[in-house]
């Protein structure tokens, strides 16, 4: 039975055989100090300074079998310098028998040498016959050292580059007891495994490129992909525990140099040779210290840039992106970061044009610092806009597009900068500090800049910091530009959407109306949902809700076309079925894929009824006023407009004063992963909830359905309270088409308006009725002239006849005997209009009630 052991990760490094931290034990996601080896309890423990760390040699062999890369770890492990190894035949230098083709079995290692536990031998040329990875264990003699026990892994490489073989090798001394015995294991051997077999698979894959030689990102990615596909290098302990070979860059170089110095001091005290060629001799240390320092600095900057890149750009929201960029550099890179953007960028307008000049306004959009709270906010508040003169480093940065480095802000420069801040002295904040100004650019256009300041006691910015700042600004500029473009496009889409959504009055003839529109929560949030209310002849009102399939500008544009078409056809008083049929034809003419649902209702407050027709839309809810009961109206579903050739049906529903009609789009009731019936039930329940006003009723519905989470689509909601019109508020007369009836019509209007208490409107109304009835009598064929007065929020007057030709407003000459009637109506009425009816035409006008 195999005993389960805590997984010990041995960090293998290419840092010239340096020793480092204790090993970490990974057990169910926790980290703790672990013994130096899995069998530490069975023998003397190795030196804690080197626990869990073994040197790693990295060698690359080209297609000709020659060494093209020889790491410092390889020099330490095999005792051969880089100059001696590069260009030499790899089989003469590496203990990887079977992995390299050997023409001569008299090579220093022979066909298989004296190794044990070798991987499979491979024959043939290096370019064609080495096609899968090999691993093995070897013991060899290295000049100046005892026999070394080596584990090795060899990977075939394919691709356009010259690399054909990647060899990794590690010294097992750190894994054994002082006497060389394996630590309580049957054996230690190299192997391969999927990197996903271990905790932190992504971290393993991310750190693998660190062991490769310097090459382009593309080449490195290609090699890493092949290594991961062939199997991650692992150390097998007793064939039941696999430990990944992970490159470690987490130990500071100063710790490694300190360890070498301590070893050199101990060697000197013991009288050992510590000359330049000794692994820890002073000469070797001095030669490597400069290289280590430079390498560590470059790596630190690259790690900083990678970290910043991971932290910025998580959102397309401009304000959030600005905050991310500022917070990413403080305090790791700088102590103060102030971000300034051009006015057009902040406003979400188009791409800023022209080179900045001394009149360009720069908005301070973020200030991040490590000073005491309020110190910077009080002096340079966020939101301030100001220009910068030509003698400042800020102007130089934004006009040249290059970083500007000021090692220390002098008294003179501090005074020149402070002169731009009225009634505020910023010199105590900037004098003596190191300053770096970096431009935020996109496509060679400067969108803004960042002012980076370090405390006087901190190291000044260097040329390397300038390069890092330039790269930081380039990445931040692209992220900001993406957010700017998204904000601009979103503003354009929202402007288009707002311009197409109607502004419906709260009160229309016989009904009160409330509406809500909620944009979607997805990117490209603007959609094709719309609502509308259109005034019809006979004091009726058309109520419309529609939903164009899809999102974005195309859907919004199509929505505008369909809404305009519906409003136009409704004003012509087309029957609901005919209107949807015409809308279907229009959608087909607009092109393939133009589909939309539409619910069209006509409310007649005099008759107390609704006429409804549906084109693939969700049904409306009717809330009865007498008992508060709500119900989904059972309507024929129909098909969306744009399908073509589908019949539509009209349903007549009687309603009472006070009933409420609720119409909405599916974005309100439809949730991902949930049956739409649940949303419709919630809609009915929330619509029946009593509310103080129509707006409160709409808000109740939105809260009930919008708090469930998961809503992505936009929402249109229209609610109408059907108040109706009392019979005494309507007066109607029928007159024969005889000119003598015009006087009777005037008298009837005056009398009824006196009864309603509208004496002030009697004379203008009688005059306009006289003109309309005269025209109706003149053009009527045989039918009667119908005169109707409706007292609602306004005074409505309609005159119907059986002539289908609509009158038009025209200019009358001095000698013309007609053509002035509609001129009089147009001048005196609040509004007027004409429409065709089933038997002819109707001409109407409205007058504002006294006090209305």
Residue pairs with C-beta under 8 A, 6 or more apart in sequence:
2 238
2 240
5 38
5 241
6 25
6 26
6 27
6 34
7 25
7 26
7 27
7 198
7 199
7 241
7 243
8 23
8 24
8 25
8 26
8 34
8 35
8 37
8 38
8 52
8 243
9 23
9 24
9 25
9 26
9 52
9 243
9 244
9 246
10 23
10 52
10 53
10 54
10 174
10 175
10 235
10 243
10 245
10 246
11 20
11 21
11 23
11 52
11 53
11 246
11 247
11 248
11 250
12 53
12 54
12 55
12 56
12 170
12 245
12 246
12 247
12 248
13 20
13 53
13 54
13 55
13 56
13 73
13 247
13 248
13 249
13 251
14 55
14 56
14 57
14 58
14 71
14 72
14 73
14 210
14 211
14 247
15 72
15 73
15 248
15 249
15 251
15 253
15 256
16 55
16 72
16 73
16 75
16 76
16 256
16 288
17 55
17 72
17 73
17 76
17 77
17 279
18 53
18 251
18 256
18 259
18 260
19 47
19 49
19 50
19 53
19 256
19 259
20 50
20 53
20 248
20 251
20 255
20 256
20 259
21 52
21 53
21 250
21 251
22 33
22 34
22 36
22 48
22 51
22 52
23 33
23 34
23 35
23 36
23 51
23 52
23 53
24 31
24 32
24 33
24 34
24 52
25 31
25 32
25 33
25 34
26 199
26 200
29 199
34 52
35 41
35 45
35 51
36 45
36 46
36 47
36 48
36 50
36 51
36 52
36 174
37 45
37 46
37 51
37 175
37 176
37 183
38 183
38 184
38 185
38 237
38 241
39 182
39 183
39 184
39 185
40 183
41 184
42 183
42 184
43 177
43 181
43 183
43 184
44 177
44 178
45 51
46 174
46 177
46 178
49 259
50 174
51 174
52 174
53 174
53 248
54 170
54 171
54 172
54 173
54 174
54 175
55 73
55 76
55 77
55 170
55 171
56 71
56 73
56 168
56 169
56 170
56 211
56 245
56 247
57 71
57 73
57 74
57 76
57 77
57 78
57 167
57 168
57 169
57 170
58 69
58 71
58 73
58 74
58 166
58 167
58 168
58 211
58 212
58 213
59 67
59 69
59 70
59 71
59 74
59 85
59 90
59 93
59 94
59 166
59 167
59 168
59 169
60 67
60 68
60 69
60 163
60 165
60 166
60 167
60 213
61 67
61 68
61 90
61 100
61 126
61 163
61 164
61 165
61 166
61 167
62 68
62 162
62 163
62 164
63 126
63 127
63 162
63 164
64 126
65 89
65 90
65 91
65 100
65 101
65 126
66 87
66 88
66 89
66 90
67 85
67 86
67 87
67 88
67 89
67 90
67 93
68 86
68 162
68 163
69 86
69 213
70 80
70 81
70 82
70 85
70 86
71 82
71 213
72 82
74 80
74 82
74 85
74 169
75 81
75 82
75 85
76 279
77 142
77 148
77 150
77 169
77 170
77 171
78 85
78 93
78 94
78 140
78 142
78 169
79 142
79 143
79 144
79 145
80 93
85 93
90 96
90 100
90 165
90 167
91 100
91 101
91 102
91 107
91 109
92 107
92 108
94 100
94 152
94 167
94 169
95 109
95 113
95 115
95 136
95 138
95 140
95 150
95 152
95 169
96 134
96 136
96 152
96 154
96 167
97 109
97 110
97 111
97 112
97 113
97 115
97 118
97 121
97 136
97 138
98 111
98 112
98 118
98 119
98 120
98 121
98 122
98 134
98 136
99 119
99 122
99 130
99 134
99 136
99 154
99 165
99 167
100 126
100 130
100 154
100 165
101 122
101 123
101 124
101 125
101 126
101 129
101 130
102 111
105 111
109 115
109 138
109 140
111 121
112 118
112 121
113 138
114 139
115 136
115 137
115 138
115 139
116 137
117 136
117 137
117 187
117 189
118 134
118 136
118 137
118 138
119 133
119 134
119 135
119 136
119 154
119 190
120 134
121 134
122 129
122 130
122 131
122 132
122 134
123 129
124 130
126 164
126 165
127 164
130 156
130 164
130 165
131 156
132 156
132 230
133 153
133 154
133 155
133 156
133 192
133 230
133 231
134 153
134 154
135 151
135 152
135 153
135 154
135 189
135 190
135 191
135 192
135 233
136 151
136 152
136 190
137 149
137 150
137 151
137 152
137 172
137 188
137 189
137 190
138 149
138 150
138 152
139 147
139 148
139 149
139 150
140 147
140 148
140 150
141 147
141 148
142 148
148 171
148 173
149 171
149 172
149 173
149 176
149 180
150 169
150 170
150 171
150 172
151 169
151 170
151 172
151 188
151 189
151 190
151 235
152 167
152 168
152 169
152 170
152 190
153 167
153 168
153 169
153 190
153 192
153 233
153 245
154 165
154 166
154 167
154 168
155 165
155 166
155 167
155 168
155 226
155 227
155 230
156 164
156 165
156 226
156 230
157 163
157 164
157 165
157 166
157 223
157 226
158 164
158 226
159 219
159 222
159 223
159 226
161 215
161 219
161 222
163 219
163 223
166 212
166 223
166 227
168 211
168 233
168 245
170 235
170 245
172 188
175 182
175 183
175 188
175 235
176 182
176 183
176 188
177 183
182 188
185 237
185 238
186 238
186 239
187 236
187 238
187 239
188 235
188 236
188 237
189 235
189 236
189 239
190 233
190 234
190 235
190 236
191 231
191 233
191 234
191 235
191 236
191 242
192 230
192 231
192 232
192 233
192 234
193 231
193 232
193 234
193 242
193 244
194 231
194 232
195 201
195 204
195 205
195 228
195 232
195 244
197 232
197 242
198 204
198 232
198 242
198 244
204 232
204 244
204 246
205 224
205 228
207 246
207 247
207 249
208 224
208 227
208 228
208 232
208 247
209 220
209 221
209 224
210 247
210 249
211 247
212 220
212 223
212 224
215 223
227 233
232 244
232 245
233 244
233 245
234 242
234 243
234 244
234 245
235 242
235 243
235 245
236 242
237 243
249 299
252 296
253 292
253 293
253 295
253 296
256 292
257 285
257 289
257 292
260 280
260 285
261 285
263 280
264 274
264 280
264 281
264 282
264 285
267 273
267 274
267 278
267 280
268 274
273 281
274 280
274 281
274 282
275 281
275 282
275 283
276 282
276 283
276 284
276 287
277 283
277 284
278 284
297 464
298 464
301 464
301 465
301 467
301 468
304 332
304 333
304 468
305 468
305 471
305 472
305 475
307 328
307 332
308 328
308 329
308 472
308 475
308 476
309 475
311 324
311 327
311 328
312 321
312 324
312 325
312 328
312 475
312 476
312 479
313 321
313 324
313 479
313 482
314 320
314 324
315 321
315 324
315 483
316 482
316 483
316 486
316 487
316 523
317 483
317 487
318 345
318 346
318 348
318 480
318 483
318 484
318 486
318 487
319 365
321 479
321 480
321 483
322 339
322 341
322 365
322 366
322 480
323 366
324 479
325 339
325 366
325 450
325 476
325 479
325 480
326 337
326 338
326 339
326 366
326 367
326 368
326 450
327 368
329 337
329 368
329 450
329 452
329 472
330 336
330 337
330 368
330 369
330 370
331 370
333 452
333 465
333 468
333 469
333 472
334 436
334 452
334 453
334 454
335 369
335 370
335 371
335 453
335 454
335 455
335 458
336 367
336 368
336 369
336 370
336 371
336 376
336 433
336 451
336 452
336 453
336 454
337 366
337 367
337 368
337 369
337 450
337 451
337 452
337 453
338 364
338 366
338 367
338 368
338 380
338 450
338 451
339 364
339 365
339 366
339 367
339 440
339 448
339 449
339 450
340 362
340 363
340 364
340 365
340 394
340 448
340 449
340 450
340 451
341 362
341 363
341 365
341 440
341 447
341 448
341 480
342 352
342 356
342 360
342 361
342 362
342 363
342 446
342 447
342 448
343 352
343 360
343 361
343 362
343 363
343 385
344 350
344 351
344 352
345 352
345 447
345 448
345 480
345 484
346 363
346 365
348 484
348 487
348 488
348 490
348 491
349 488
349 491
350 488
351 445
352 445
352 447
355 399
356 395
356 398
356 399
356 446
357 399
358 387
358 388
358 389
358 390
358 395
359 387
360 387
360 398
361 385
361 386
361 387
362 385
362 386
362 387
362 388
362 394
362 398
362 448
362 449
363 383
363 384
363 385
364 380
364 381
364 382
364 383
364 384
364 385
364 386
365 382
365 383
365 448
366 382
367 376
367 377
367 380
367 382
369 375
369 376
370 455
375 429
376 429
379 421
379 424
379 426
379 429
380 421
380 424
380 426
380 429
386 420
388 394
388 395
388 398
388 420
389 395
389 420
391 416
392 416
392 417
392 420
393 404
393 406
393 413
393 435
393 437
394 404
394 437
394 449
394 451
396 404
396 437
397 403
397 404
397 437
397 438
397 439
397 449
398 439
398 446
398 448
398 449
399 446
400 439
401 439
401 441
401 444
401 446
402 439
402 470
403 436
403 437
403 438
403 439
403 466
403 469
403 470
403 473
404 436
404 437
405 435
405 436
405 461
405 463
405 465
405 466
406 413
406 434
406 435
406 436
406 437
407 434
407 460
407 461
408 432
408 433
408 434
408 456
408 460
409 417
409 430
409 431
409 432
409 433
409 434
409 435
409 453
410 431
411 427
411 431
414 426
414 427
414 430
414 431
415 427
417 426
417 430
418 424
418 425
418 426
418 427
418 430
430 453
432 456
433 453
433 454
433 455
433 456
434 453
434 454
434 458
434 459
434 460
434 461
435 451
435 452
435 453
435 454
435 461
436 452
436 461
436 465
436 466
436 469
437 449
437 450
437 451
437 452
438 449
438 450
438 452
438 469
438 470
438 472
438 473
439 446
439 448
439 449
439 473
439 477
440 446
440 447
440 448
440 449
440 450
440 473
440 476
440 477
440 480
441 447
441 473
441 474
441 477
442 477
442 478
442 480
442 481
442 484
443 481
447 477
447 480
447 481
447 484
448 480
449 473
450 473
450 476
452 461
452 469
454 460
454 461
461 469
486 523
490 525
490 526
492 553
493 524
493 525
493 526
493 552
493 553
493 556
494 519
494 526
496 526
496 553
496 556
496 557
496 560
497 519
497 526
497 556
499 560
500 530
500 556
500 559
500 560
500 563
501 517
501 530
501 531
502 530
502 531
502 532
502 533
502 563
502 567
504 513
504 515
504 531
504 532
504 533
505 513
505 533
506 512
506 513
506 514
506 694
507 513
507 793
508 533
508 535
508 541
508 793
509 535
509 539
509 540
509 541
509 605
509 725
509 790
509 792
509 793
509 794
509 796
510 539
510 541
510 603
510 605
510 606
510 722
510 723
510 724
510 725
510 792
511 541
511 603
511 605
511 720
511 721
511 722
511 723
512 694
512 720
512 721
512 723
513 533
513 543
513 694
513 718
513 719
513 720
513 721
514 693
514 694
514 695
514 697
514 698
514 718
514 719
515 531
515 698
515 716
515 717
515 718
515 719
516 698
516 699
516 702
516 715
516 716
516 717
517 529
517 531
517 714
517 715
517 716
517 717
518 667
518 702
518 706
518 714
518 715
519 525
519 526
519 527
519 714
520 526
520 527
520 551
520 667
520 711
520 712
520 713
520 714
521 711
521 712
522 551
522 712
522 713
524 551
524 552
525 551
525 714
526 551
526 552
526 553
526 555
526 556
526 714
527 547
527 548
527 550
527 551
527 552
527 555
527 556
527 559
527 667
527 713
527 714
528 546
528 547
528 548
528 549
528 550
528 551
528 555
528 556
528 558
528 559
528 596
529 546
529 547
529 548
529 559
529 665
529 667
529 713
529 714
529 715
529 716
530 544
530 545
530 546
530 547
530 548
530 559
530 562
530 563
530 716
531 544
531 545
531 546
531 663
531 716
531 717
531 718
532 542
532 543
532 544
532 563
532 566
532 567
533 541
533 542
533 543
533 544
533 718
533 720
534 541
534 542
534 544
534 566
534 567
534 570
534 571
535 541
535 542
535 571
536 542
536 570
536 571
536 573
536 602
536 835
537 573
537 798
537 835
537 837
537 842
537 844
538 604
538 606
538 788
538 798
538 842
539 604
539 605
539 606
539 725
539 730
539 790
539 792
539 796
540 602
540 603
540 604
540 605
541 602
541 603
541 605
541 720
542 570
542 600
542 601
542 602
542 603
543 600
543 601
543 602
543 603
543 661
543 663
543 718
543 720
544 563
544 566
544 570
544 598
544 599
544 600
544 601
544 718
545 598
545 599
545 617
545 620
545 663
545 664
545 665
545 716
545 718
546 559
546 562
546 563
546 566
546 596
546 597
546 598
546 599
546 617
546 665
546 716
547 596
547 597
547 598
547 617
547 665
547 666
547 667
547 716
548 555
548 558
548 559
548 562
548 594
548 595
548 596
549 555
549 595
549 596
549 597
549 640
551 713
551 714
558 590
558 594
558 596
559 596
561 586
561 590
562 583
562 586
562 587
562 596
562 598
562 641
565 582
565 583
565 586
566 579
566 583
566 598
566 600
569 579
569 582
569 583
570 579
570 600
571 833
571 835
572 835
572 836
573 835
573 836
573 837
574 582
575 611
575 650
576 600
576 601
576 602
576 611
576 612
576 613
576 648
576 650
577 613
577 648
577 649
577 650
579 600
579 613
580 598
580 600
580 613
580 615
580 638
580 641
580 648
581 648
583 598
583 615
583 641
584 615
584 641
584 642
584 643
584 644
584 646
585 644
586 641
587 594
587 595
587 596
587 641
587 642
588 594
588 642
588 644
590 642
593 642
594 642
595 640
595 641
595 642
595 643
596 615
596 640
596 641
596 642
597 615
597 616
597 617
597 618
597 640
597 641
597 665
597 666
598 614
598 615
598 616
598 617
598 640
598 641
599 612
599 613
599 614
599 615
599 617
599 618
599 619
599 620
599 663
600 612
600 613
600 614
600 615
601 610
601 611
601 612
601 613
601 620
601 661
601 663
602 610
602 611
602 612
603 609
603 610
603 655
603 661
603 720
603 722
604 610
604 611
605 722
605 723
605 724
605 725
605 792
606 724
606 725
606 730
606 790
608 654
608 655
608 656
608 657
608 724
609 652
609 653
609 654
609 655
610 652
610 653
610 654
610 655
610 661
610 722
611 650
611 651
611 652
612 620
612 633
612 635
612 650
612 651
612 653
613 635
613 638
613 648
613 649
613 650
613 651
614 635
614 636
614 637
614 638
614 648
615 638
615 639
615 640
615 641
615 648
616 637
616 638
616 639
616 640
616 641
616 643
617 665
618 664
618 665
618 666
618 669
618 676
618 680
619 632
619 633
619 634
619 635
619 680
620 632
620 633
620 635
620 661
620 662
620 663
620 664
621 630
621 631
621 632
621 633
621 661
621 662
621 683
621 684
621 687
622 630
622 631
622 633
622 653
622 655
622 659
622 660
622 661
622 662
623 629
623 630
623 659
623 660
623 661
623 662
623 687
623 688
624 630
624 631
624 656
624 659
625 656
625 657
625 658
625 659
625 660
626 656
626 658
628 688
628 690
629 688
630 684
630 685
630 687
630 688
631 684
632 680
632 684
633 651
633 653
635 651
636 648
636 649
636 651
638 646
638 647
638 648
638 649
639 646
655 661
655 722
655 724
656 722
656 724
657 722
657 723
657 724
658 721
658 722
658 723
659 721
659 722
660 687
660 697
660 719
660 720
660 721
660 722
661 719
661 720
661 722
662 683
662 687
662 701
662 717
662 718
662 719
663 717
663 718
663 719
663 720
664 683
664 701
664 715
664 716
664 717
664 718
665 713
665 714
665 715
665 716
665 717
666 676
666 713
667 711
667 712
667 713
667 714
667 715
667 716
668 679
668 683
668 701
668 702
668 705
668 706
668 711
668 715
668 717
669 676
669 679
669 680
669 682
669 683
669 705
670 676
670 679
670 713
671 678
671 679
671 708
671 709
671 710
671 711
672 710
672 712
673 710
674 710
679 705
682 704
682 705
682 708
683 701
683 704
683 705
685 704
686 700
686 701
686 703
686 704
686 705
687 697
687 701
687 719
689 697
689 700
689 704
691 697
691 699
691 700
694 719
694 721
697 719
698 717
698 719
701 717
701 719
702 715
702 717
705 711
706 715
725 790
725 792
729 790
729 791
729 792
730 788
730 789
730 790
730 791
731 748
731 752
731 788
731 789
732 786
732 787
732 788
732 789
733 745
733 748
733 786
733 787
733 788
734 784
734 785
734 786
734 787
735 741
735 744
735 745
735 773
735 777
735 784
735 785
735 786
735 787
736 784
736 785
737 776
737 777
737 780
737 781
737 782
737 783
737 784
737 785
737 801
738 777
739 774
739 777
741 773
741 777
741 785
742 770
742 773
742 774
742 777
745 769
745 770
745 773
745 785
745 787
746 766
746 769
746 770
748 787
749 762
749 765
749 766
749 769
749 787
749 789
749 797
750 762
750 763
750 765
750 766
752 789
753 759
753 761
753 762
753 765
753 789
753 795
754 762
756 791
758 791
758 795
758 849
758 850
760 850
761 795
761 847
761 849
761 850
764 828
764 847
765 795
765 797
765 847
767 824
767 828
768 797
768 824
768 825
768 828
768 829
768 845
769 787
769 797
769 799
771 821
771 822
771 824
771 825
772 797
772 799
772 821
772 825
772 843
772 845
773 785
773 787
773 799
774 821
775 799
775 807
775 821
775 843
776 785
776 799
776 800
776 801
776 803
776 843
777 785
777 801
779 801
779 803
779 805
780 801
780 802
780 803
780 840
781 802
781 803
782 802
783 801
783 802
783 839
783 840
785 799
785 800
785 801
786 798
786 799
786 800
786 801
787 797
787 798
787 799
788 796
788 797
788 798
788 799
788 800
789 795
789 796
789 797
790 796
790 797
790 798
791 849
793 849
793 852
794 830
794 846
794 847
794 848
794 849
794 852
795 846
795 847
795 848
795 849
796 844
796 845
796 846
797 844
797 845
797 846
797 847
798 842
798 843
798 844
799 842
799 843
799 844
800 837
800 839
800 840
800 841
800 842
801 840
801 841
802 839
802 840
803 840
803 841
804 836
804 840
804 841
805 841
806 834
806 835
806 836
806 841
807 822
807 834
807 841
807 843
808 822
809 822
809 823
809 826
810 819
810 822
811 819
812 818
812 819
812 820
812 823
822 832
825 832
825 845
826 832
828 845
828 847
829 845
829 846
829 847
830 845
830 846
830 847
830 848
831 845
831 846
832 843
832 844
832 845
832 846
833 843
833 844
833 845
834 841
834 842
834 843
834 844
835 841
835 842
835 844
836 842
